[in-house]
Amino acid sequence: MRDLLDPASGISLVLDHVKKDGTLALEIRNDYFNIYYRGGSLAKIERKGTGFYLVTFDDDYFGDRTVPCALVDAITTLDSAEEWIATIPHLKNAMDFYRTVKRNDEREYQQLVVRDNNLARFGTSSDYYICDVEYADPSMRFDLVAAHWPSTAASRKNPHGKGMAVIELKVLDGSLGGGAGLAKHLEDFHIFINSPDLGLFREEMRTIFRQKVELGLVSCKYPIESFVDEVPSFVLLLVNHDPASRKLLNFLNDLPSFPDVELKIATACFAGCSLYDQGMYRMDDFLTRFRDQIYSGEWPAN
């Protein structure tokens, strides 16, 4: 954090570039940070010593094509930071080519959700800020972790007692089942919220959000001072479901029910990735209100 905020540090130039480029996102990890492009890691920048940051780019993105530039493997000065920044268009190009063969739509949509909810130039009138992406717990992984901070004037002036939501994002109906399906994620979440780690999780998200405010990565005037001592909501964010497919209806009907889990399903207002309270529905309301979009065929008899 000190180096990112120090204008004399090379990685401060990286931060400035990310904030000017709406296709990039920076996520802080433990002793390193990632720069993401289209949901993939454009760079892992890892602190190896005072003023020394190792830069890693996955060469597999180039495939069998010739690397068009000298890859910078460390940022130690302002000059080396500028040299690495100059290679970004080439790195992006490599990732674009790679994505035509090996798509990862879920990661791309994750980054769009972060952009639309956290950055003013894309709109921050939404009721949620994204604290973290691909949060890794030893036993599970959350696609997105969000702070629920309603966009009313009074609420935005009060940094205390904010809510929290864990968001599971699924793209296309084929991703609903299997070992990483909705039912498994819901069961994992139920276990997590009943573990002693929940309080530490809240504190970690509060720290991450404060860091993002200080770094200018989220368009919010205040850091969150506290989260409310309640179980986070579990939000399903379903992208590009086909109403002619019955898969979603079947999976929703088969989801396990846990009394301590507040399950919500996010919808758009109208198109886009911003998250609003008015677009969040509990299961019964969702099944009623969006009946034709869930499944346009004949529903089974109750």
Secondary structure, DSSP 8 states (H G I E B T S, - for coil): -HHHH-TTSHHHHHHHHHHH-TTEEEEE-SSEEEEEETTEEEEEEEEEETTEEEEE--GGGGTTS---S----EE-SHHHHHHHHHHHHHHHHHHHHHHHHS--HHHHHHHHHHHHHH-GGG---SSEEEEEEEEEETTEEEEEEEEE---SHHHHT--SSBEEEEEEEEESGGGSSSTTSHHHHHHHHHHHHTSTTHHHHHHHHHHHHHHHHHHTSS--SS----B-SS--EEEEEEES--TT-SHHHHHHHH----TT--EEEE--SSSSS---GGGEEEHHHHHHHTHHHH-SS-----
